[in-house]
Amino acid sequence: ALDTVRETGIGSVHLPGPTSSMTFPTAVGIGYAAIPTATLNGFSVLGAVDVMNFSTSALTTIAVSNAQTVVADSTGTQLLVFSNDSDSVTVLTPGIAVPPVDMSCYSGANNAVCTTVPGFDRPVNAIVSGTTAYILDCGAECGGGLGGPVQCQNAGAPNSPCVVVLDLGTLTITNAIPVGGATWALLSGTTLYVAGTPPGYACPTSQKTAAPLCGTLDVVDMGSGTVTARVAITDGYHDRMDMTTNGQVFVGSHDCTNIGNVNNPSGEVRGCLSIF
């Protein structure tokens, strides 16, 4: 880890496996990494969230089965952990986890360190704002069905993606907003931009593209809890989004349908990037 002000190293921590999800909510030199392949000595468990202390090089491992993605609140007091092929969200309180390996999530009941919140349909990520988490309930795109909150179940087969609003104080679901797809999002003020690829979603004729399938970008007013706009974007699994200073939203995905001008007489070139 580096101190970007002094441009000096502040320490290092050795992780027990590869990660694609890390979060550093504060500047105190403590971070969190989801390690889906972590093995724990003496336990037949695969997956963990590692608490990394770069000041002491200490590592506290909290066992969470198949932990793929970790999201923190602004203080690092609560962590939301998303596991592959799960219909629950694991909420951790890392500050009281017992080093070096904390097995609280395997105690058989919710406890001070680990709470399992059910009622979702393949949740994959979240945006945290204050004491509210906007959970991206992926649904059919991630191998789910018509589960999750009732608002999502009635959104129309075979897809059931939703933005599920979770109160982090009570760990209760307070609302759910059906969207076209939900694997990645960006919050700007009270507007949430949500991207995903509904299975089999055909590109509208207005797109004028040779690509047979498209993804969706929903513009959600979180004040009213309504989708104010939906546009077609490139397909694939969306996992990047950012906004420019002049209000353009860049959305990136992987495993999308690439259209090149070599095999396309119209000269269209289409990849995994969409600009809204």
Secondary structure, DSSP 8 states (H G I E B T S, - for coil): -EETTTTEE------SS--SEEE--SSSSEEEEEEEEEE-TTS--EEEEEEEETTTTEEEEEE-TTEEEEEE-TTSS-EEEEETT-SSEEEE-GGG--SSEE-GGGSSS--SSEEEE---SSEEEEEEETTEEEEEE-GGGGT--S-SSHHHHTT-TT---EEEEEETTTTEEEEEEE-S--SEEEEETTEEEEEE--TT-B--GGG--S-SB-EEEEEEETTTTEEEEEEEE--SEEEEEEE-TTS-EEEEEES---B-TTS-TT---B-SEEE-
